[in-house]
Amino acid sequence: MKHLNFSLTAVVVALFSAGVSVFCYTQLSQPKTILVESQSPVQFTSDRNSGATDFTYAAEVSVNAVVHIMSKFEAKQSNMGMEQDPFFEYFFGQRNPAPKRPAQIGSGSGVILSSDGYIVTNNHVVDGSDNISVILNDKRTFDAQLIGTDPTTDLALLKIDAKDLPTLPIGNSDNLKIGEWVLAVGNPFNLTSTVTAGIVSAKARSINILNSDMRIESFIQTDAAVNPGNSGGALVNTNGELVGINTAIASQTGSYSGYSFAIPVSIMSKVVADLKQYGVVQRALLGISISDINAEFAKEKNLDVLEGVYVAAVNPNSAAADAGIIEGDVIIEANGQKVKSVSELQEQIGRHRPGDKVGITLLRNGKQKEFDVTLKNKMGSTSMLKSGAAELLGGKLVPLSDRQKMMYRVNDGLCIEKVKKGGKLSKAGVPNGYILVKANSKFVKDVDALDAIIGEAKQTTGELNEHLFLSGYNPDGKIVYYAIDLKE
C-alpha cells in the first residue's frame, strides 16, 4: 500500500514538472511579433496602418477598374481549298457555298487606364477579332474600338465611348521585390471580378512565348493563380497600384499549375503611349545580336564575368556601331541600371524611342567603358515611324501556315486575311486571302520585313510618293501582281 502511494506521488510530481517545463518553453520560444500573415491568411487584418499585409483595399479598388472582354471571331467559309477556282466553275458551274459555321467567342480581361475609356489588354485576346465587347464590373456593356496592337509585347489598346470610369493608379514595377505580395484580378473561366493572391517569384523572366523576331520578354513571375480568361487583367500590389498585365501561365494542362507571368508596367506604359500618339509602337534599337552568359559560354569566350549581356555581332550603321560598341563587349549597365540578362537589357531599351540617348556601360578586355548611344529605329534612322504596314495598307496580315507554305510552295510570306473596305489594298483590288510573297522585288518574311520595305520606299524620296509592288498568289492559285499607291 505504501509502495502504491509512493508511485502515485511520483507520477503526479512528474506530470506537474513536465507541464511546467512545456509552459516555460512555449513562453520563452514565442516570437516577439505576431505578424504571421504570410503563413496564415485567416489572420490578415483590415487595418491598413497596422503594418500587416492587407489585401482588401487593393482588391476593392482594382475590381472596378478591371473589365471583361468578349472577342467575336467570324468563322470562315470553306470549300475544300478550291475557293474562287475559275476552272471548277467553267466545267461544273458555280458551287453552292458550304454552310457557314457559327462565330466563335473568346474571353479575356482588360484594365481601364483613363476615365474617358482607354483600356489595355493582351494582343492575343483580341487578335483577329471581328467585334470586341467590353463589360464593366457594374455590368454595363460597350462596343470597343481597337486603337492599336503590339505583338512584340503582346499588348493591345482599346477605346470605349464612356466617361468617369474607375481607374487604377500606375505603380512602379522596377520597385517590385521578389517575395512581395501581389494580386491577380481578372475573369478566369468567365468568372467575373476574380481576385487571387501570390508573391513575386522572379523578375525579368523570358519564356519564349512570343513569335515576333523583335519580341520583348521581361515578365514578372508570380504564383498568383491565373487561368484562361485572366489574360489582359491586372497584377496589383497591396497599395492598389497596377504593376503588371497578366499574360501567360506555365502549365502542361492549360490551367494554372504553379506560375503565371505578367508584363511589367514599365513596358506597358511606353507601348500604350506610342499606340495612342502614333498608332504604332516606336521601337528603339541598339542594332546588336546579344546572348546571355553562363559558365560554359564564359569559358568558351574566355570571359571573366558571368553576369551581363554578350555582344555577339554589331550591325553596320546601327546605333551601337555609331557609338563604338564592338563584338565581344559585355554590357553590364543600361540607363544606370545593372543588366544581368538579355531580357533585362531588352526591357531597358524597350522603354525608349528612336532618337533617345541611352548610357551604356560595358566591359572590354576586362576594362570598364561607358558610351552614350543614340538609338535608331528598324530603318536605321532616328525619326518616328507612322502606322505599320497593316494600318497603312488597310488589311489584316498574318504569317503563312505550314499548310499554306506547302500549298503555294513558298518558304515565307504573309496572308492578307481581311482587306479593309476603302483601304489601299481594297482600292488596288487585292482580295481576301491573297498570299503576299514579295514587295518591291524583296521577299516578305514577316510584317516587320514589310514595314522595312515600306520604310525604304519612304526614305528614297523623303515622303510616301512611291508605289509598292506586290507579287504573290490569289486564292485560286494564280500568280498576280498589284501596285499600291502609298501616297494616296
Backbone hydrogen bonds, N-H to C=O, Kabsch-Sander energy under -0.5 kcal/mol:
donor,donor_aa,acceptor,acceptor_aa,energy
5,N,1,M,-2.2
6,F,2,K,-2.4
7,S,3,H,-1.9
8,L,4,L,-2.5
9,T,5,N,-2.4
10,A,6,F,-2.2
11,V,7,S,-2.2
12,V,8,L,-2.4
13,V,9,T,-2.4
14,A,10,A,-2.3
15,L,11,V,-2.8
16,F,12,V,-2.6
17,S,13,V,-2.5
18,A,14,A,-2.4
19,G,15,L,-2.4
20,V,16,F,-2.2
21,S,17,S,-2.2
22,V,18,A,-2.5
23,F,19,G,-2.3
24,C,20,V,-2.4
25,Y,21,S,-2.4
26,T,22,V,-2.5
27,Q,23,F,-2.0
28,L,24,C,-2.4
29,S,25,Y,-2.5
30,Q,26,T,-0.8
36,V,34,I,-1.6
39,Q,36,V,-1.8
40,S,36,V,-1.8
43,Q,40,S,-2.3
44,F,41,P,-2.0
45,T,53,T,-0.6
48,R,46,S,-0.9
50,S,47,D,-1.4
59,A,55,F,-2.5
60,E,56,T,-2.3
61,V,57,Y,-2.2
62,S,58,A,-1.5
63,V,59,A,-2.0
64,N,60,E,-0.6
65,A,62,S,-0.8
66,V,62,S,-0.8
66,V,63,V,-0.5
67,V,110,G,-2.5
68,H,135,I,-2.7
69,I,67,V,-0.5
69,I,108,G,-2.4
70,M,133,S,-2.6
71,S,69,I,-0.5
71,S,106,G,-2.6
72,K,131,N,-3.1
73,F,104,Q,-3.4
74,E,72,K,-0.5
82,M,79,N,-1.5
85,D,82,M,-1.2
89,E,85,D,-1.8
90,Y,86,P,-1.9
91,F,87,F,-1.8
92,F,88,F,-2.6
93,G,89,E,-1.5
104,Q,73,F,-2.9
106,G,71,S,-3.5
108,G,69,I,-2.3
109,S,231,S,-3.0
110,G,67,V,-1.6
111,V,120,V,-2.4
112,I,65,A,-3.0
113,L,118,Y,-3.0
114,S,118,Y,-1.1
117,G,114,S,-1.8
119,I,158,L,-2.4
120,V,111,V,-2.3
121,T,156,A,-2.3
125,V,122,N,-0.9
126,V,122,N,-0.8
126,V,123,N,-0.8
127,D,123,N,-2.0
129,S,126,V,-2.3
130,D,72,K,-3.6
131,N,72,K,-1.2
133,S,70,M,-2.8
134,V,142,F,-3.1
135,I,68,H,-3.2
136,L,134,V,-0.6
136,L,140,R,-2.8
139,K,136,L,-1.8
142,F,134,V,-2.5
144,A,132,I,-2.9
145,Q,159,K,-2.9
147,I,145,Q,-0.8
147,I,157,L,-2.3
148,G,157,L,-1.3
150,D,155,L,-2.9
153,T,150,D,-1.5
154,D,150,D,-1.2
155,L,150,D,-1.8
156,A,121,T,-2.4
157,L,148,G,-2.8
158,L,119,I,-3.3
159,K,145,Q,-1.8
160,I,117,G,-1.8
162,A,116,D,-0.6
162,A,160,I,-1.5
165,L,115,S,-1.8
168,L,112,I,-1.0
171,G,169,P,-0.5
171,G,242,L,-2.8
173,S,171,G,-0.6
175,N,172,N,-1.1
176,L,173,S,-1.0
179,G,200,V,-2.5
180,E,177,K,-2.3
182,V,198,G,-2.8
183,L,236,V,-3.1
184,A,196,T,-2.6
185,V,183,L,-0.5
185,V,234,A,-2.8
186,G,194,T,-2.1
187,N,229,G,-1.1
189,F,228,P,-2.8
190,N,187,N,-1.4
191,L,188,P,-2.6
192,T,190,N,-1.1
194,T,186,G,-2.9
196,T,184,A,-2.2
198,G,182,V,-2.2
200,V,180,E,-2.1
201,S,199,I,-0.6
201,S,221,Q,-3.0
202,A,221,Q,-1.7
205,R,219,F,-2.5
215,R,212,S,-1.3
216,I,152,T,-2.8
217,E,215,R,-0.5
218,S,216,I,-0.6
219,F,205,R,-2.7
220,I,262,A,-3.1
221,Q,202,A,-2.5
221,Q,219,F,-0.6
222,T,260,S,-2.5
223,D,199,I,-1.4
230,N,227,N,-2.8
232,G,246,N,-3.2
233,G,230,N,-2.6
234,A,185,V,-1.5
235,L,244,G,-2.6
236,V,183,L,-2.8
236,V,234,A,-0.5
237,N,241,E,-2.1
238,T,181,W,-0.6
240,G,237,N,-2.1
242,L,169,P,-3.0
243,V,235,L,-3.0
244,G,235,L,-1.4
245,I,263,I,-2.0
246,N,233,G,-1.9
246,N,244,G,-0.5
247,T,261,F,-3.0
248,A,261,F,-1.7
250,A,259,Y,-2.4
251,S,249,I,-0.8
259,Y,250,A,-0.6
260,S,222,T,-2.6
261,F,248,A,-2.8
262,A,220,I,-2.0
263,I,245,I,-2.7
265,V,243,V,-1.7
267,I,264,P,-1.3
268,M,264,P,-2.0
269,S,265,V,-2.7
270,K,266,S,-0.6
271,V,267,I,-2.1
272,V,268,M,-2.8
273,A,269,S,-2.0
274,D,270,K,-2.1
275,L,271,V,-2.5
276,K,272,V,-2.2
277,Q,273,A,-2.1
278,Y,274,D,-3.6
279,G,274,D,-1.1
279,G,275,L,-0.5
280,V,274,D,-0.6
283,R,281,V,-1.1
284,A,282,Q,-0.5
284,A,352,H,-0.7
285,L,376,K,-2.9
289,S,313,A,-2.5
291,S,310,Y,-1.7
293,I,308,G,-0.5
298,A,294,N,-3.0
299,K,295,A,-2.0
300,E,296,E,-2.1
301,K,297,F,-2.5
302,N,299,K,-0.6
303,L,298,A,-3.1
308,G,340,K,-0.8
309,V,331,I,-2.1
310,Y,291,S,-2.6
311,V,329,D,-2.8
312,A,289,S,-2.5
312,A,310,Y,-0.9
313,A,289,S,-1.4
315,N,287,G,-2.7
318,S,315,N,-1.5
320,A,286,L,-2.8
322,D,318,S,-2.4
323,A,319,A,-1.5
324,G,320,A,-1.2
324,G,321,A,-0.5
325,I,320,A,-2.3
328,G,311,V,-3.0
329,D,326,I,-1.7
330,V,363,L,-1.9
331,I,309,V,-2.7
331,I,329,D,-0.5
332,I,361,T,-2.7
333,E,361,T,-1.9
334,A,337,Q,-2.4
335,N,359,G,-2.0
337,Q,334,A,-2.0
339,V,332,I,-2.3
345,L,341,S,-1.9
346,Q,342,V,-2.7
347,E,343,S,-2.0
348,Q,344,E,-1.9
349,I,345,L,-2.5
350,G,346,Q,-2.6
351,R,347,E,-0.5
351,R,348,Q,-0.8
352,H,349,I,-2.0
355,G,375,L,-2.6
356,D,353,R,-2.1
358,V,373,V,-2.7
360,I,371,F,-3.1
361,T,333,E,-2.0
362,L,369,K,-2.8
363,L,330,V,-2.6
364,R,367,K,-3.0
367,K,364,R,-1.8
369,K,362,L,-2.9
371,F,360,I,-2.7
373,V,358,V,-2.9
373,V,371,F,-0.6
375,L,356,D,-2.6
375,L,373,V,-0.8
376,K,285,L,-1.7
377,N,381,S,-3.4
380,G,377,N,-2.0
392,L,388,G,-2.9
393,L,389,A,-3.0
394,G,390,A,-1.7
395,G,390,A,-1.7
396,K,418,K,-2.4
397,L,395,G,-0.6
398,V,396,K,-0.5
398,V,415,C,-2.1
400,L,413,G,-1.2
405,K,401,S,-2.3
406,M,402,D,-2.0
407,M,403,R,-2.5
408,Y,404,Q,-2.5
409,R,405,K,-0.8
410,V,405,K,-1.8
413,G,445,K,-0.7
414,L,436,L,-2.4
415,C,398,V,-3.2
416,I,414,L,-0.5
416,I,434,Y,-2.8
417,E,396,K,-1.5
417,E,415,C,-1.4
418,K,396,K,-0.8
420,K,394,G,-2.5
420,K,418,K,-0.5
423,G,420,K,-1.9
425,L,393,L,-2.4
427,K,423,G,-2.4
428,A,424,K,-1.5
429,G,425,L,-0.5
429,G,426,S,-1.2
430,V,425,L,-2.3
433,G,416,I,-3.0
434,Y,416,I,-0.7
434,Y,431,P,-1.4
435,I,473,Y,-3.2
436,L,414,L,-3.1
436,L,434,Y,-0.8
437,V,435,I,-0.6
437,V,471,S,-2.2
438,K,471,S,-2.3
439,A,442,K,-2.5
440,N,469,F,-2.9
442,K,439,A,-1.7
444,V,437,V,-2.6
445,K,443,F,-0.8
450,L,446,D,-1.7
451,D,447,V,-2.6
452,A,448,D,-2.1
453,I,449,A,-2.0
454,I,450,L,-2.4
455,G,451,D,-2.4
456,E,452,A,-2.1
457,A,453,I,-1.7
458,K,454,I,-1.6
459,Q,455,G,-2.5
460,T,456,E,-1.8
461,T,457,A,-0.8
461,T,458,K,-0.5
462,G,458,K,-2.3
465,N,463,E,-2.1
468,L,484,I,-2.8
469,F,467,H,-0.6
470,L,468,L,-0.6
470,L,482,Y,-3.1
471,S,438,K,-2.3
472,G,480,V,-1.7
473,Y,435,I,-2.1
474,N,478,K,-2.6
477,G,474,N,-2.5
480,V,472,G,-2.5
480,V,478,K,-0.5
482,Y,470,L,-2.0
484,I,468,L,-2.8
484,I,482,Y,-0.5
485,D,483,A,-0.5
486,L,466,E,-1.7
486,L,484,I,-1.0
